């Protein structure tokens, strides 16, 4: 289990010890999924791209298993206004980007963006690195169990507009699922939950996690929503 001091120089490790049974399928998916099963956008072979990490944090709420998400500030240069996982770029002090660097970055960024206490988080898995072409980020998704929940909220309005949790049951509900249509022509999975349209990279990862964890329910892929879905 990680502790708060771990993000300040101590070791940060993965552990599946004591995970709730319902997280077992997610941990198994993390160990077995192949990069192309998650996304067709993989890191450039020449090593280009900015190394980053996101924290996919599962907790237990009043309505059962839930996922921590945030909405990025509308003033940010990249992915402004989008719901996302907490996360950001690796720092030089994070260490090896192929080892514990992404773990440390995911915890640090989550703390800075949401006020999360990293001491209550148990990291238990890492998904293959993925690529976001529009921002040139090479992203390592880090999986965590919110063993000891702590208060969360907006720390810096210049970075974060909202912090919220979404029940996994809402994410698997076919009534909340759709295919988003971007002005560029891009189409991908989307979730209409917690008064938010979750799309793009975040929705793609959630979609694949639900699928490979065996939680996905049949949904209407022909139901289309645009990014101005509220209008």
NORRAWO-V929748 format. One record per pair of residues at least 4 apart in sequence whose C-alpha atoms are under 6 Angstrom apart, sorted by the first residue. I is the first residue (numbers start at 1). J is the second residue. Records with the same first field share a line. If there is no record, write none. Layout:
I->J / J
This chain:
1->122
2->119 / 122
3->119
4->118 / 119
6->10 / 11 / 12
7->104
14->123 / 124
15->124
16->124
25->213
26->213
29->33 / 212 / 213
30->125 / 127
35->128
36->40
38->208
41->131
42->130 / 131
43->130 / 131 / 138
44->48
49->136 / 137 / 138
50->137 / 138
51->89 / 90 / 138
52->88 / 89 / 90 / 138 / 139
53->87 / 88 / 102 / 106 / 139 / 140 / 141
54->85 / 86 / 87 / 106 / 141 / 142
55->86 / 106 / 142
56->142 / 143
57->67 / 68 / 144 / 145
58->66 / 67 / 145 / 146
59->65 / 66 / 146
60->64 / 65 / 66
65->167 / 168
66->166 / 167 / 168
67->165 / 166
68->165
69->84 / 85 / 164 / 165
70->83 / 84 / 162 / 163 / 164
71->82 / 83 / 160 / 161 / 162
72->80 / 81 / 82 / 160 / 161
73->80 / 81 / 158 / 159 / 160 / 161
74->80 / 81
76->80
83->198
84->202
86->110
87->106 / 109 / 110
88->109
90->105
94->101 / 104
95->101
96->101
97->101 / 102
102->106
105->109
107->118
109->113
110->114
111->115 / 116
113->155
114->152 / 153 / 154 / 155
115->152
116->152
117->150
120->147 / 148
121->145 / 146 / 147
122->144 / 145
123->143 / 144
124->143 / 144
125->143
126->141 / 142 / 143
127->141
129->139 / 140
130->138 / 139
131->137 / 138
132->136 / 137
153->163
154->160 / 162
157->161
172->216
174->219
176->191 / 192
177->190 / 191
178->190 / 221 / 223 / 224
179->188 / 189 / 190 / 221 / 224
180->187 / 188 / 190 / 224 / 225 / 226
181->186 / 187 / 226
182->186
190->198 / 199 / 203
191->197 / 198
192->196 / 197
198->203
199->203
203->207
209->213
210->215 / 216
211->216
225->229
